Structure formats: C-alpha cells, structure tokens
C-alpha cells in the first residue's frame, strides 16, 4: 500500500468551523427528538502537506470552501459529511491544484465512531493525486489506505 496524500486540513476545518454550530445543535436537540440535518458553508485558509510514498513532496496552501452537513436523529449525533473544494497552490512549483475532498464522520453512542476520507487533487500542470483513508481517532493521524500518485512521483 502506498501512502500518497495526507489531508490534515479536514481536521482543522472541522475544529474551526464547528465552534458556533455546536451551540445551535445542542439547542435544537433539546427542543425536538425528530430527525434533522443541519448544513452550512464556510471558507477557511488551508495548509496541506502533499505526501507520496510516505515522504512529503510539497506543501499546498490557499483557501477552500467547506460544506458541512450534520445529521441528528432522536437527539443523537449520527453523522457529519464535509465537502471541501477550491484551489491550493504548490510552494515548490507554483502549480495550482483543484481540491475535492469528502470526509464522513460517523458517531456511535454519541461519540466519534469512524472518520473516513476521500480526495482528488488535480494540478494545472498535469499532476493528479487520488486517495482514500481514515483518521485514527486515538492519534488523529490520517491513514492513507489507497493512493494514486503521478508516475513521476512513484
């Protein structure tokens, strides 16, 4: 298994953008036991290491748009889906990358159960990175299970 792309930015976005919505979620849970999905969007700065074959090959930075969907059923958190999109720029080459990432966080008994990631990073100079993995909820390390790097990086 190749380790290709490490996306810790998702964790940072989650921590930054969820501070205020927590208040609304708690309030909504007290008022109703029904099923609800809350959603919001936020733009935030991003700093992302780009890793191929277990080695950092570049740093990408810029702003991404995050679209959050938080599902609550009978007063319990069930899942969060985060879609990240936008452009980040390579520090090493100046290449501009279009970033598409989908994170899904599932809750079990009101606590984090699983945090899965899928990403597609396509550069304007032909680089293309695809991957999926998960976040180890004990160490908060991103584990890349499946990755595809450009041939020149393999």
N, C-alpha and C positions, 0 to 999 in steps of 0.2 A: 504494500500500500504506500503510495506517495503522499507526502504532506506538501500541499501546494500553497494554500492561501489561508491566512489567519485573519479572521474578522472580529477583532475585539471591539470594534466600533459599536456593534449592536448592543453590547452590554452598557457602554457609555451612554448611548442614546436612550436606552431603557431607563437608566438611573436619572438622567437629566429631564426627560420629557414626562416622566410619570409622577413627579412630585405633586403637582397640583391635582391631576385627575384622581389620585388616591382619595382625596377628600370627597369628591363627588361620588366615587364608587361606594365608599363607606356609607354616605348619606343615602344613596339610592337603595342599598341593601337593607337598611333599617326600615325604609318606607314600603318595600314590596318584596314578596317572595317569588315574584314572577321571573321569567327568563328575559334577560336584556343583553344587548350588545352595545357597548359604548364605543365611539370612534372619534378620533381627532387626528390632525396632522400638525407636524412641527418641523421646522428647518433648523439644522444644527451643524456646527463645524465638525469635521471628521479628520482624524489622523489614523491611517491604517497601514500596518506593515504588510508587504506583499512577500509571501514565502513560497519557495519551490524546493522540493526535495529536502525539506527540513531546514533550509537556510533562507534568511531574509535577503531578498534580492533588490528590494526597493521600498520606499515609503510613499504612500499616496495620501494626498491631503486636499481639502476643499470643503464644500457644503453638500449635504444630502437632505432630501425630503424624507421624512418618516411618516408613514400612515399606520396608526395603531387601531386595532380592533380588540376590545376586551370583553369577553363573554362571561356573564354572571347568570347562574341558574339556581333558583331557590336560595338566594343569599350566599352562594359559594362561588368563588372564582373557578372557572372551568378551563379557559384557555385565553391566550393572547396571540394574535398574529400581527407581525410587524413587517411592513414592506418598506424597504429603503431603496431610493432611486436618486440618480443625479450623476454629477461628474466630479471626479477627483483627478488631480494632476500628479504625475510622477516627479519626485525630487531629482531622480537620477537622469532621466531622459527628456523630461518635459512633455512626454506623451500624455494625452488626455484620455481618461478611462470612463466609460459609461458603466455605472454600477447598478446592478439589480440584485437585491438580496431579499430573501423571505425567511423570517425566523418564526418558529411556532413554539410557544411555551405552554405546556400542559400542566395543570395543577392536579394533585392527588391529595384529598383530605385537606384542602385549603393551603397546601404548601407546594412549592415547585416540585414537579414530578419529572419533567423532561424538557430540554431546551434543544430543539433541532434547528439547523441552519442549512440553507441552500444559497449559492451565489453564482453570479455570472458577471464577469468583469471583462469588458471588451475595449481595447485601446484603439485610438485613431491611426496608429501606425502598424496595426495588424496583430498586436498581442491579444491573446484571449485566454482567460483563466476561468475554469468552471469547477465547482466543488460542492460537496455537502459534508456535513458532520454534525457534531453536537457539542454542547457545553457541559463539561464535567461540573456538576453542581456542588461538589465538595471543594474543588480547587479553583473553579471558574476558568479553567483552561479550555480553549477551543480545540477540539479533536477533529482533524480532517480525516474522514473515512474514505472519501472518494474524491480525487482531484485530477484535473487535466491541465497541463501547462503547455505553453507554446513549445514546439520542437527544439528551439534553440536553448530552452531552459531545462530540458530533460536530461 
